[in-house]
Amino acid sequence: DRVPFVYATINGQRELFLIDTGASTSMLDKKLCDEVKIYYMATGLEVIGVDGTSIPLKTTGRIPFTLDSIPYSASFAVQDMTSLRGTIGSDVLGFYRLTVDFKTCELR
């Protein structure tokens, strides 16, 4: 079971992010946002968490970040993610026409 990860740098902090091709929205951990001073706000909407509970949706504006030193920008949903610092979802993958090579676990 090969799981694709990539190093993302946001506001000067380098973190390991999961590439989640099944996620429609990229996400950042709330603690990461607080640490590197990324502004986020409540949207008034709710999402259903993996345990089936409703969670208030928070989001960032469009923020710059790098993946392996290549610059990108995107808006992120913000949640308490416990063990992950962030995910790159199909929103970013599709916008930048990135594909995942699951054999080598690399972005192309």
PDB file as gemmi writes it, atoms N, CA and C in Angstrom:
CRYST1    1.000    1.000    1.000  90.00  90.00  90.00 P 1                      
ATOM      1  N   ASP A   1       0.844  -1.187   0.000  1.00  0.00           N  
ATOM      2  CA  ASP A   1       0.000   0.000   0.000  1.00  0.00           C  
ATOM      3  C   ASP A   1       0.882   1.240   0.000  1.00  0.00           C  
ATOM      4  N   ARG A   2       1.026   1.839  -1.154  1.00  0.00           N  
ATOM      5  CA  ARG A   2       1.842   3.045  -1.269  1.00  0.00           C  
ATOM      6  C   ARG A   2       0.930   4.259  -1.195  1.00  0.00           C  
ATOM      7  N   VAL A   3       1.218   5.132  -0.259  1.00  0.00           N  
ATOM      8  CA  VAL A   3       0.427   6.333  -0.061  1.00  0.00           C  
ATOM      9  C   VAL A   3       1.275   7.521  -0.487  1.00  0.00           C  
ATOM     10  N   PRO A   4       0.754   8.364  -1.405  1.00  0.00           N  
ATOM     11  CA  PRO A   4       1.562   9.494  -1.874  1.00  0.00           C  
ATOM     12  C   PRO A   4       1.550  10.672  -0.903  1.00  0.00           C  
ATOM     13  N   PHE A   5       2.742  11.135  -0.558  1.00  0.00           N  
ATOM     14  CA  PHE A   5       2.938  12.327   0.253  1.00  0.00           C  
ATOM     15  C   PHE A   5       3.855  13.271  -0.512  1.00  0.00           C  
ATOM     16  N   VAL A   6       3.782  14.555  -0.192  1.00  0.00           N  
ATOM     17  CA  VAL A   6       4.657  15.551  -0.793  1.00  0.00           C  
ATOM     18  C   VAL A   6       4.986  16.581   0.276  1.00  0.00           C  
ATOM     19  N   TYR A   7       6.179  17.178   0.175  1.00  0.00           N  
ATOM     20  CA  TYR A   7       6.523  18.266   1.082  1.00  0.00           C  
ATOM     21  C   TYR A   7       5.939  19.559   0.552  1.00  0.00           C  
ATOM     22  N   ALA A   8       5.170  20.232   1.393  1.00  0.00           N  
ATOM     23  CA  ALA A   8       4.603  21.539   1.062  1.00  0.00           C  
ATOM     24  C   ALA A   8       5.200  22.562   2.023  1.00  0.00           C  
ATOM     25  N   THR A   9       5.502  23.736   1.498  1.00  0.00           N  
ATOM     26  CA  THR A   9       6.002  24.827   2.329  1.00  0.00           C  
ATOM     27  C   THR A   9       5.001  25.966   2.266  1.00  0.00           C  
ATOM     28  N   ILE A  10       4.515  26.353   3.449  1.00  0.00           N  
ATOM     29  CA  ILE A  10       3.542  27.441   3.565  1.00  0.00           C  
ATOM     30  C   ILE A  10       4.062  28.398   4.633  1.00  0.00           C  
ATOM     31  N   ASN A  11       4.158  29.670   4.270  1.00  0.00           N  
ATOM     32  CA  ASN A  11       4.678  30.696   5.193  1.00  0.00           C  
ATOM     33  C   ASN A  11       6.005  30.269   5.821  1.00  0.00           C  
ATOM     34  N   GLY A  12       6.852  29.661   5.012  1.00  0.00           N  
ATOM     35  CA  GLY A  12       8.190  29.300   5.451  1.00  0.00           C  
ATOM     36  C   GLY A  12       8.295  27.999   6.225  1.00  0.00           C  
ATOM     37  N   GLN A  13       7.192  27.337   6.496  1.00  0.00           N  
ATOM     38  CA  GLN A  13       7.224  26.079   7.249  1.00  0.00           C  
ATOM     39  C   GLN A  13       6.998  24.902   6.291  1.00  0.00           C  
ATOM     40  N   ARG A  14       7.934  23.951   6.324  1.00  0.00           N  
ATOM     41  CA  ARG A  14       7.880  22.776   5.451  1.00  0.00           C  
ATOM     42  C   ARG A  14       7.217  21.619   6.192  1.00  0.00           C  
ATOM     43  N   GLU A  15       6.169  21.055   5.577  1.00  0.00           N  
ATOM     44  CA  GLU A  15       5.396  19.993   6.209  1.00  0.00           C  
ATOM     45  C   GLU A  15       5.094  18.899   5.195  1.00  0.00           C  
ATOM     46  N   LEU A  16       4.870  17.707   5.683  1.00  0.00           N  
ATOM     47  CA  LEU A  16       4.499  16.580   4.842  1.00  0.00           C  
ATOM     48  C   LEU A  16       2.981  16.566   4.680  1.00  0.00           C  
ATOM     49  N   PHE A  17       2.512  16.620   3.428  1.00  0.00           N  
ATOM     50  CA  PHE A  17       1.082  16.631   3.109  1.00  0.00           C  
ATOM     51  C   PHE A  17       0.717  15.347   2.381  1.00  0.00           C  
ATOM     52  N   LEU A  18      -0.469  14.846   2.659  1.00  0.00           N  
ATOM     53  CA  LEU A  18      -1.013  13.699   1.952  1.00  0.00           C  
ATOM     54  C   LEU A  18      -1.620  14.156   0.637  1.00  0.00           C  
ATOM     55  N   ILE A  19      -1.352  13.437  -0.445  1.00  0.00           N  
ATOM     56  CA  ILE A  19      -2.046  13.672  -1.717  1.00  0.00           C  
ATOM     57  C   ILE A  19      -3.288  12.795  -1.679  1.00  0.00           C  
ATOM     58  N   ASP A  20      -4.462  13.425  -1.642  1.00  0.00           N  
ATOM     59  CA  ASP A  20      -5.726  12.695  -1.498  1.00  0.00           C  
ATOM     60  C   ASP A  20      -6.573  12.908  -2.748  1.00  0.00           C  
ATOM     61  N   THR A  21      -6.430  11.996  -3.708  1.00  0.00           N  
ATOM     62  CA  THR A  21      -7.148  12.126  -4.984  1.00  0.00           C  
ATOM     63  C   THR A  21      -8.660  11.970  -4.808  1.00  0.00           C  
ATOM     64  N   GLY A  22      -9.101  11.402  -3.696  1.00  0.00           N  
ATOM     65  CA  GLY A  22     -10.528  11.240  -3.435  1.00  0.00           C  
ATOM     66  C   GLY A  22     -11.160  12.418  -2.722  1.00  0.00           C  
ATOM     67  N   ALA A  23     -10.356  13.379  -2.306  1.00  0.00           N  
ATOM     68  CA  ALA A  23     -10.875  14.561  -1.608  1.00  0.00           C  
ATOM     69  C   ALA A  23     -11.130  15.678  -2.615  1.00  0.00           C  
ATOM     70  N   SER A  24     -12.314  16.242  -2.581  1.00  0.00           N  
ATOM     71  CA  SER A  24     -12.615  17.329  -3.518  1.00  0.00           C  
ATOM     72  C   SER A  24     -11.974  18.640  -3.084  1.00  0.00           C  
ATOM     73  N   THR A  25     -11.638  18.764  -1.802  1.00  0.00           N  
ATOM     74  CA  THR A  25     -11.093  20.000  -1.255  1.00  0.00           C  
ATOM     75  C   THR A  25      -9.784  19.739  -0.520  1.00  0.00           C  
ATOM     76  N   SER A  26      -8.809  20.585  -0.759  1.00  0.00           N  
ATOM     77  CA  SER A  26      -7.544  20.526  -0.022  1.00  0.00           C  
ATOM     78  C   SER A  26      -7.765  21.094   1.370  1.00  0.00           C  
ATOM     79  N   MET A  27      -7.018  20.572   2.345  1.00  0.00           N  
ATOM     80  CA  MET A  27      -7.233  20.978   3.728  1.00  0.00           C  
ATOM     81  C   MET A  27      -5.923  21.291   4.442  1.00  0.00           C  
ATOM     82  N   LEU A  28      -6.035  22.167   5.430  1.00  0.00           N  
ATOM     83  CA  LEU A  28      -4.928  22.470   6.330  1.00  0.00           C  
ATOM     84  C   LEU A  28      -5.372  22.182   7.756  1.00  0.00           C  
ATOM     85  N   ASP A  29      -4.423  21.734   8.567  1.00  0.00           N  
ATOM     86  CA  ASP A  29      -4.685  21.531   9.981  1.00  0.00           C  
ATOM     87  C   ASP A  29      -4.793  22.896  10.661  1.00  0.00           C  
ATOM     88  N   LYS A  30      -5.793  23.048  11.522  1.00  0.00           N  
ATOM     89  CA  LYS A  30      -6.002  24.314  12.228  1.00  0.00           C  
ATOM     90  C   LYS A  30      -4.769  24.723  13.024  1.00  0.00           C  
ATOM     91  N   LYS A  31      -4.101  23.767  13.657  1.00  0.00           N  
ATOM     92  CA  LYS A  31      -2.905  24.092  14.447  1.00  0.00           C  
ATOM     93  C   LYS A  31      -1.785  24.635  13.565  1.00  0.00           C  
ATOM     94  N   LEU A  32      -1.637  24.081  12.355  1.00  0.00           N  
ATOM     95  CA  LEU A  32      -0.642  24.595  11.415  1.00  0.00           C  
ATOM     96  C   LEU A  32      -0.961  26.040  11.055  1.00  0.00           C  
ATOM     97  N   CYS A  33      -2.235  26.311  10.748  1.00  0.00           N  
ATOM     98  CA  CYS A  33      -2.641  27.684  10.415  1.00  0.00           C  
ATOM     99  C   CYS A  33      -2.318  28.646  11.550  1.00  0.00           C  
ATOM    100  N   ASP A  34      -2.609  28.222  12.769  1.00  0.00           N  
ATOM    101  CA  ASP A  34      -2.325  29.074  13.924  1.00  0.00           C  
ATOM    102  C   ASP A  34      -0.822  29.293  14.096  1.00  0.00           C  
ATOM    103  N   GLU A  35      -0.022  28.242  13.893  1.00  0.00           N  
ATOM    104  CA  GLU A  35       1.436  28.341  14.051  1.00  0.00           C  
ATOM    105  C   GLU A  35       2.073  29.292  13.047  1.00  0.00           C  
ATOM    106  N   VAL A  36       1.656  29.210  11.785  1.00  0.00           N  
ATOM    107  CA  VAL A  36       2.308  30.015  10.735  1.00  0.00           C  
ATOM    108  C   VAL A  36       1.483  31.243  10.359  1.00  0.00           C  
ATOM    109  N   LYS A  37       0.459  31.515  11.191  1.00  0.00           N  
ATOM    110  CA  LYS A  37      -0.335  32.738  11.066  1.00  0.00           C  
ATOM    111  C   LYS A  37      -1.044  32.858   9.711  1.00  0.00           C  
ATOM    112  N   ILE A  38      -1.758  31.790   9.355  1.00  0.00           N  
ATOM    113  CA  ILE A  38      -2.614  31.814   8.172  1.00  0.00           C  
ATOM    114  C   ILE A  38      -4.019  32.160   8.630  1.00  0.00           C  
ATOM    115  N   TYR A  39      -4.577  33.230   8.078  1.00  0.00           N  
ATOM    116  CA  TYR A  39      -5.921  33.665   8.445  1.00  0.00           C  
ATOM    117  C   TYR A  39      -6.949  32.721   7.836  1.00  0.00           C  
ATOM    118  N   TYR A  40      -7.940  32.341   8.624  1.00  0.00           N  
ATOM    119  CA  TYR A  40      -9.065  31.549   8.126  1.00  0.00           C  
ATOM    120  C   TYR A  40     -10.336  32.067   8.778  1.00  0.00           C  
ATOM    121  N   MET A  41     -11.470  31.760   8.172  1.00  0.00           N  
ATOM    122  CA  MET A  41     -12.731  32.277   8.682  1.00  0.00           C  
ATOM    123  C   MET A  41     -13.832  31.224   8.565  1.00  0.00           C  
ATOM    124  N   ALA A  42     -14.839  31.372   9.386  1.00  0.00           N  
ATOM    125  CA  ALA A  42     -16.012  30.501   9.306  1.00  0.00           C  
ATOM    126  C   ALA A  42     -16.804  30.871   8.055  1.00  0.00           C  
ATOM    127  N   THR A  43     -17.417  29.879   7.440  1.00  0.00           N  
ATOM    128  CA  THR A  43     -18.195  30.122   6.226  1.00  0.00           C  
ATOM    129  C   THR A  43     -19.697  30.140   6.484  1.00  0.00           C  
ATOM    130  N   GLY A  44     -20.108  29.685   7.663  1.00  0.00           N  
ATOM    131  CA  GLY A  44     -21.533  29.542   7.945  1.00  0.00           C  
ATOM    132  C   GLY A  44     -22.089  28.217   7.430  1.00  0.00           C  
ATOM    133  N   LEU A  45     -21.243  27.420   6.785  1.00  0.00           N  
ATOM    134  CA  LEU A  45     -21.636  26.111   6.274  1.00  0.00           C  
ATOM    135  C   LEU A  45     -21.101  25.024   7.188  1.00  0.00           C  
ATOM    136  N   GLU A  46     -21.606  23.827   7.024  1.00  0.00           N  
ATOM    137  CA  GLU A  46     -21.096  22.692   7.775  1.00  0.00           C  
ATOM    138  C   GLU A  46     -20.769  21.555   6.816  1.00  0.00           C  
ATOM    139  N   VAL A  47     -19.821  20.723   7.229  1.00  0.00           N  
ATOM    140  CA  VAL A  47     -19.471  19.518   6.472  1.00  0.00           C  
ATOM    141  C   VAL A  47     -19.670  18.329   7.404  1.00  0.00           C  
ATOM    142  N   ILE A  48     -19.811  17.163   6.809  1.00  0.00           N  
ATOM    143  CA  ILE A  48     -19.952  15.941   7.593  1.00  0.00           C  
ATOM    144  C   ILE A  48     -18.576  15.312   7.744  1.00  0.00           C  
ATOM    145  N   GLY A  49     -18.141  15.117   8.980  1.00  0.00           N  
ATOM    146  CA  GLY A  49     -16.838  14.524   9.262  1.00  0.00           C  
ATOM    147  C   GLY A  49     -16.846  13.026   9.017  1.00  0.00           C  
ATOM    148  N   VAL A  50     -15.674  12.420   9.091  1.00  0.00           N  
ATOM    149  CA  VAL A  50     -15.549  10.986   8.841  1.00  0.00           C  
ATOM    150  C   VAL A  50     -16.345  10.160   9.841  1.00  0.00           C  
ATOM    151  N   ASP A  51     -16.627  10.723  11.016  1.00  0.00           N  
ATOM    152  CA  ASP A  51     -17.418   9.991  12.007  1.00  0.00           C  
ATOM    153  C   ASP A  51     -18.912  10.293  11.905  1.00  0.00           C  
ATOM    154  N   GLY A  52     -19.309  11.064  10.885  1.00  0.00           N  
ATOM    155  CA  GLY A  52     -20.725  11.349  10.652  1.00  0.00           C  
ATOM    156  C   GLY A  52     -21.256  12.580  11.351  1.00  0.00           C  
ATOM    157  N   THR A  53     -20.426  13.293  12.119  1.00  0.00           N  
ATOM    158  CA  THR A  53     -20.892  14.490  12.821  1.00  0.00           C  
ATOM    159  C   THR A  53     -20.735  15.723  11.938  1.00  0.00           C  
ATOM    160  N   SER A  54     -21.569  16.726  12.182  1.00  0.00           N  
ATOM    161  CA  SER A  54     -21.467  17.998  11.465  1.00  0.00           C  
ATOM    162  C   SER A  54     -20.347  18.838  12.054  1.00  0.00           C  
ATOM    163  N   ILE A  55     -19.552  19.425  11.175  1.00  0.00           N  
ATOM    164  CA  ILE A  55     -18.417  20.243  11.585  1.00  0.00           C  
ATOM    165  C   ILE A  55     -18.527  21.592  10.878  1.00  0.00           C  
ATOM    166  N   PRO A  56     -18.431  22.707  11.618  1.00  0.00           N  
ATOM    167  CA  PRO A  56     -18.450  24.017  10.954  1.00  0.00           C  
ATOM    168  C   PRO A  56     -17.280  24.132   9.965  1.00  0.00           C  
ATOM    169  N   LEU A  57     -17.562  24.596   8.762  1.00  0.00           N  
ATOM    170  CA  LEU A  57     -16.541  24.730   7.723  1.00  0.00           C  
ATOM    171  C   LEU A  57     -15.834  26.069   7.852  1.00  0.00           C  
ATOM    172  N   LYS A  58     -14.511  26.000   7.953  1.00  0.00           N  
ATOM    173  CA  LYS A  58     -13.665  27.193   7.952  1.00  0.00           C  
ATOM    174  C   LYS A  58     -12.814  27.128   6.698  1.00  0.00           C  
ATOM    175  N   THR A  59     -12.419  28.282   6.180  1.00  0.00           N  
ATOM    176  CA  THR A  59     -11.634  28.295   4.954  1.00  0.00           C  
ATOM    177  C   THR A  59     -10.641  29.453   4.953  1.00  0.00           C  
ATOM    178  N   THR A  60      -9.575  29.274   4.186  1.00  0.00           N  
ATOM    179  CA  THR A  60      -8.603  30.345   3.974  1.00  0.00           C  
ATOM    180  C   THR A  60      -8.969  31.066   2.683  1.00  0.00           C  
ATOM    181  N   GLY A  61      -8.388  32.224   2.478  1.00  0.00           N  
ATOM    182  CA  GLY A  61      -8.398  32.817   1.150  1.00  0.00           C  
ATOM    183  C   GLY A  61      -7.348  32.085   0.324  1.00  0.00           C  
ATOM    184  N   ARG A  62      -7.100  32.558  -0.856  1.00  0.00           N  
ATOM    185  CA  ARG A  62      -6.068  31.938  -1.703  1.00  0.00           C  
ATOM    186  C   ARG A  62      -4.707  32.273  -1.106  1.00  0.00           C  
ATOM    187  N   ILE A  63      -3.919  31.236  -0.801  1.00  0.00           N  
ATOM    188  CA  ILE A  63      -2.604  31.454  -0.193  1.00  0.00           C  
ATOM    189  C   ILE A  63      -1.521  30.766  -1.022  1.00  0.00           C  
ATOM    190  N   PRO A  64      -0.334  31.356  -1.074  1.00  0.00           N  
ATOM    191  CA  PRO A  64       0.767  30.738  -1.814  1.00  0.00           C  
ATOM    192  C   PRO A  64       1.405  29.609  -1.008  1.00  0.00           C  
ATOM    193  N   PHE A  65       1.882  28.601  -1.716  1.00  0.00           N  
ATOM    194  CA  PHE A  65       2.623  27.503  -1.105  1.00  0.00           C  
ATOM    195  C   PHE A  65       3.495  26.885  -2.188  1.00  0.00           C  
ATOM    196  N   THR A  66       4.449  26.080  -1.789  1.00  0.00           N  
ATOM    197  CA  THR A  66       5.271  25.368  -2.762  1.00  0.00           C  
ATOM    198  C   THR A  66       5.173  23.876  -2.493  1.00  0.00           C  
ATOM    199  N   LEU A  67       5.258  23.109  -3.558  1.00  0.00           N  
ATOM    200  CA  LEU A  67       5.375  21.661  -3.481  1.00  0.00           C  
ATOM    201  C   LEU A  67       6.708  21.318  -4.101  1.00  0.00           C  
ATOM    202  N   ASP A  68       7.608  20.791  -3.297  1.00  0.00           N  
ATOM    203  CA  ASP A  68       8.962  20.492  -3.775  1.00  0.00           C  
ATOM    204  C   ASP A  68       9.554  21.674  -4.533  1.00  0.00           C  
ATOM    205  N   SER A  69       9.424  22.870  -3.971  1.00  0.00           N  
ATOM    206  CA  SER A  69       9.954  24.157  -4.439  1.00  0.00           C  
ATOM    207  C   SER A  69       9.270  24.719  -5.684  1.00  0.00           C  
ATOM    208  N   ILE A  70       8.185  24.135  -6.144  1.00  0.00           N  
ATOM    209  CA  ILE A  70       7.416  24.690  -7.273  1.00  0.00           C  
ATOM    210  C   ILE A  70       6.256  25.500  -6.693  1.00  0.00           C  
ATOM    211  N   PRO A  71       6.105  26.784  -7.098  1.00  0.00           N  
ATOM    212  CA  PRO A  71       5.075  27.640  -6.491  1.00  0.00           C  
ATOM    213  C   PRO A  71       3.664  27.349  -7.018  1.00  0.00           C  
ATOM    214  N   TYR A  72       2.708  27.376  -6.100  1.00  0.00           N  
ATOM    215  CA  TYR A  72       1.282  27.223  -6.387  1.00  0.00           C  
ATOM    216  C   TYR A  72       0.532  28.170  -5.461  1.00  0.00           C  
ATOM    217  N   SER A  73      -0.787  28.241  -5.617  1.00  0.00           N  
ATOM    218  CA  SER A  73      -1.639  28.929  -4.649  1.00  0.00           C  
ATOM    219  C   SER A  73      -3.015  28.274  -4.684  1.00  0.00           C  
ATOM    220  N   ALA A  74      -3.702  28.321  -3.548  1.00  0.00           N  
ATOM    221  CA  ALA A  74      -5.029  27.711  -3.454  1.00  0.00           C  
ATOM    222  C   ALA A  74      -5.709  28.179  -2.180  1.00  0.00           C  
ATOM    223  N   SER A  75      -7.012  27.977  -2.133  1.00  0.00           N  
ATOM    224  CA  SER A  75      -7.776  28.121  -0.899  1.00  0.00           C  
ATOM    225  C   SER A  75      -7.857  26.746  -0.250  1.00  0.00           C  
ATOM    226  N   PHE A  76      -7.864  26.724   1.064  1.00  0.00           N  
ATOM    227  CA  PHE A  76      -7.906  25.467   1.799  1.00  0.00           C  
ATOM    228  C   PHE A  76      -9.049  25.487   2.799  1.00  0.00           C  
ATOM    229  N   ALA A  77      -9.678  24.341   3.009  1.00  0.00           N  
ATOM    230  CA  ALA A  77     -10.562  24.162   4.152  1.00  0.00           C  
ATOM    231  C   ALA A  77      -9.663  23.989   5.369  1.00  0.00           C  
ATOM    232  N   VAL A  78     -10.142  24.385   6.531  1.00  0.00           N  
ATOM    233  CA  VAL A  78      -9.342  24.302   7.759  1.00  0.00           C  
ATOM    234  C   VAL A  78     -10.116  23.481   8.781  1.00  0.00           C  
ATOM    235  N   GLN A  79      -9.483  22.434   9.297  1.00  0.00           N  
ATOM    236  CA  GLN A  79     -10.087  21.550  10.296  1.00  0.00           C  
ATOM    237  C   GLN A  79      -9.013  21.063  11.264  1.00  0.00           C  
ATOM    238  N   ASP A  80      -9.444  20.547  12.398  1.00  0.00           N  
ATOM    239  CA  ASP A  80      -8.523  19.830  13.281  1.00  0.00           C  
ATOM    240  C   ASP A  80      -8.254  18.486  12.612  1.00  0.00           C  
ATOM    241  N   MET A  81      -7.004  18.249  12.220  1.00  0.00           N  
ATOM    242  CA  MET A  81      -6.690  17.045  11.466  1.00  0.00           C  
ATOM    243  C   MET A  81      -5.915  16.012  12.274  1.00  0.00           C  
ATOM    244  N   THR A  82      -5.612  16.280  13.511  1.00  0.00           N  
ATOM    245  CA  THR A  82      -4.938  15.363  14.425  1.00  0.00           C  
ATOM    246  C   THR A  82      -3.552  14.961  13.942  1.00  0.00           C  
ATOM    247  N   SER A  83      -3.443  13.966  13.051  1.00  0.00           N  
ATOM    248  CA  SER A  83      -2.119  13.448  12.689  1.00  0.00           C  
ATOM    249  C   SER A  83      -1.581  13.980  11.369  1.00  0.00           C  
ATOM    250  N   LEU A  84      -2.395  14.682  10.598  1.00  0.00           N  
ATOM    251  CA  LEU A  84      -1.933  15.253   9.324  1.00  0.00           C  
ATOM    252  C   LEU A  84      -1.822  16.761   9.444  1.00  0.00           C  
ATOM    253  N   ARG A  85      -0.896  17.343   8.701  1.00  0.00           N  
ATOM    254  CA  ARG A  85      -0.751  18.795   8.677  1.00  0.00           C  
ATOM    255  C   ARG A  85      -1.510  19.406   7.509  1.00  0.00           C  
ATOM    256  N   GLY A  86      -1.744  18.593   6.472  1.00  0.00           N  
ATOM    257  CA  GLY A  86      -2.488  19.091   5.331  1.00  0.00           C  
ATOM    258  C   GLY A  86      -2.694  18.015   4.291  1.00  0.00           C  
ATOM    259  N   THR A  87      -3.648  18.277   3.406  1.00  0.00           N  
ATOM    260  CA  THR A  87      -3.879  17.395   2.270  1.00  0.00           C  
ATOM    261  C   THR A  87      -3.979  18.231   1.006  1.00  0.00           C  
ATOM    262  N   ILE A  88      -3.548  17.656  -0.082  1.00  0.00           N  
ATOM    263  CA  ILE A  88      -3.735  18.245  -1.401  1.00  0.00           C  
ATOM    264  C   ILE A  88      -4.801  17.403  -2.080  1.00  0.00           C  
ATOM    265  N   GLY A  89      -5.934  18.016  -2.370  1.00  0.00           N  
ATOM    266  CA  GLY A  89      -7.067  17.312  -2.956  1.00  0.00           C  
ATOM    267  C   GLY A  89      -7.194  17.529  -4.451  1.00  0.00           C  
ATOM    268  N   SER A  90      -8.295  17.010  -4.997  1.00  0.00           N  
ATOM    269  CA  SER A  90      -8.500  17.081  -6.447  1.00  0.00           C  
ATOM    270  C   SER A  90      -8.716  18.507  -6.943  1.00  0.00           C  
ATOM    271  N   ASP A  91      -9.088  19.441  -6.047  1.00  0.00           N  
ATOM    272  CA  ASP A  91      -9.232  20.832  -6.472  1.00  0.00           C  
ATOM    273  C   ASP A  91      -7.899  21.389  -6.967  1.00  0.00           C  
ATOM    274  N   VAL A  92      -6.831  21.177  -6.206  1.00  0.00           N  
ATOM    275  CA  VAL A  92      -5.496  21.651  -6.601  1.00  0.00           C  
ATOM    276  C   VAL A  92      -4.941  20.792  -7.734  1.00  0.00           C  
ATOM    277  N   LEU A  93      -5.100  19.479  -7.617  1.00  0.00           N  
ATOM    278  CA  LEU A  93      -4.589  18.583  -8.663  1.00  0.00           C  
ATOM    279  C   LEU A  93      -5.199  18.918 -10.017  1.00  0.00           C  
ATOM    280  N   GLY A  94      -6.519  19.112 -10.047  1.00  0.00           N  
ATOM    281  CA  GLY A  94      -7.194  19.422 -11.304  1.00  0.00           C  
ATOM    282  C   GLY A  94      -6.854  20.799 -11.849  1.00  0.00           C  
ATOM    283  N   PHE A  95      -6.809  21.804 -10.967  1.00  0.00           N  
ATOM    284  CA  PHE A  95      -6.525  23.171 -11.401  1.00  0.00           C  
ATOM    285  C   PHE A  95      -5.147  23.267 -12.062  1.00  0.00           C  
ATOM    286  N   TYR A  96      -4.167  22.587 -11.473  1.00  0.00           N  
ATOM    287  CA  TYR A  96      -2.801  22.646 -11.995  1.00  0.00           C  
ATOM    288  C   TYR A  96      -2.461  21.462 -12.908  1.00  0.00           C  
ATOM    289  N   ARG A  97      -3.467  20.631 -13.205  1.00  0.00           N  
ATOM    290  CA  ARG A  97      -3.284  19.467 -14.077  1.00  0.00           C  
ATOM    291  C   ARG A  97      -2.154  18.555 -13.596  1.00  0.00           C  
ATOM    292  N   LEU A  98      -2.147  18.324 -12.296  1.00  0.00           N  
ATOM    293  CA  LEU A  98      -1.161  17.431 -11.691  1.00  0.00           C  
ATOM    294  C   LEU A  98      -1.725  16.014 -11.662  1.00  0.00           C  
ATOM    295  N   THR A  99      -0.874  15.044 -11.884  1.00  0.00           N  
ATOM    296  CA  THR A  99      -1.272  13.648 -11.775  1.00  0.00           C  
ATOM    297  C   THR A  99      -0.372  12.965 -10.755  1.00  0.00           C  
ATOM    298  N   VAL A 100      -0.856  11.866 -10.216  1.00  0.00           N  
ATOM    299  CA  VAL A 100      -0.107  11.107  -9.227  1.00  0.00           C  
ATOM    300  C   VAL A 100       0.349   9.805  -9.870  1.00  0.00           C  
ATOM    301  N   ASP A 101       1.654   9.561  -9.800  1.00  0.00           N  
ATOM    302  CA  ASP A 101       2.197   8.276 -10.220  1.00  0.00           C  
ATOM    303  C   ASP A 101       2.218   7.395  -8.982  1.00  0.00           C  
ATOM    304  N   PHE A 102       1.256   6.485  -8.887  1.00  0.00           N  
ATOM    305  CA  PHE A 102       1.138   5.663  -7.677  1.00  0.00           C  
ATOM    306  C   PHE A 102       2.233   4.628  -7.555  1.00  0.00           C  
ATOM    307  N   LYS A 103       2.897   4.337  -8.656  1.00  0.00           N  
ATOM    308  CA  LYS A 103       4.007   3.383  -8.590  1.00  0.00           C  
ATOM    309  C   LYS A 103       5.195   3.998  -7.855  1.00  0.00           C  
ATOM    310  N   THR A 104       5.482   5.280  -8.156  1.00  0.00           N  
ATOM    311  CA  THR A 104       6.614   5.960  -7.518  1.00  0.00           C  
ATOM    312  C   THR A 104       6.178   6.932  -6.420  1.00  0.00           C  
ATOM    313  N   CYS A 105       4.840   7.121  -6.283  1.00  0.00           N  
ATOM    314  CA  CYS A 105       4.278   8.079  -5.318  1.00  0.00           C  
ATOM    315  C   CYS A 105       4.798   9.499  -5.565  1.00  0.00           C  
ATOM    316  N   GLU A 106       4.788   9.907  -6.834  1.00  0.00           N  
ATOM    317  CA  GLU A 106       5.258  11.253  -7.201  1.00  0.00           C  
ATOM    318  C   GLU A 106       4.172  12.013  -7.933  1.00  0.00           C  
ATOM    319  N   LEU A 107       4.223  13.345  -7.791  1.00  0.00           N  
ATOM    320  CA  LEU A 107       3.364  14.227  -8.572  1.00  0.00           C  
ATOM    321  C   LEU A 107       4.041  14.539  -9.897  1.00  0.00           C  
ATOM    322  N   ARG A 108       3.247  14.620 -10.930  1.00  0.00           N  
ATOM    323  CA  ARG A 108       3.770  14.990 -12.255  1.00  0.00           C  
ATOM    324  C   ARG A 108       2.919  16.076 -12.863  1.00  0.00           C  
TER     325      ARG A 108                                                      
END                                                                             
